[in-house]
Amino acid sequence: MRKILPEMVSAGVIRISGFFKKLCLPVIRRSDMDSLEADIAETLSLLEAIFPPSFFDIMVHLMVHLPAQCTTVCVMAIICY
């Protein structure tokens, strides 16, 4: 993918895939979720400089909220068990 896409685009896609890889780990730390939230905001800002505004619909924006939701669900799962 690095050879096919321009450098800025491939870097953004690689960062997004790393975001989802870390988000889907079996053990999740709250500090990791805080850093993921900051990282995905930075990644989306980089992609906003490349892609037109029509690319950024509500589904792309939801990535910003996933780490907070994951933390909430994990805390609720610990309390329930």
C-alpha positions, 0 to 999 in steps of 0.5 A: 500500500505504501508504494501505491498510495501517496505518502500522506494518504498511506500514513493516514491509513496505516495510523487508522489501522493501528488505531483499530488494532489497539482498540481491539486488543483483549486487554485495554488500559484506560491510559491507552484509551486516552492516548488513542483518543488524542492520536485519532484526532490528530490522524483525522486532522492530517487526513482533513488536509488531504481529502475533501470535506465530503469524505468526513461524514458522521461515520468517520467522526465516530472514531473520535468517540470510540475510545471513550465508549470502550472505556465506559463499556469496559468499566460497566463489564467489570462492575457487572461481573 
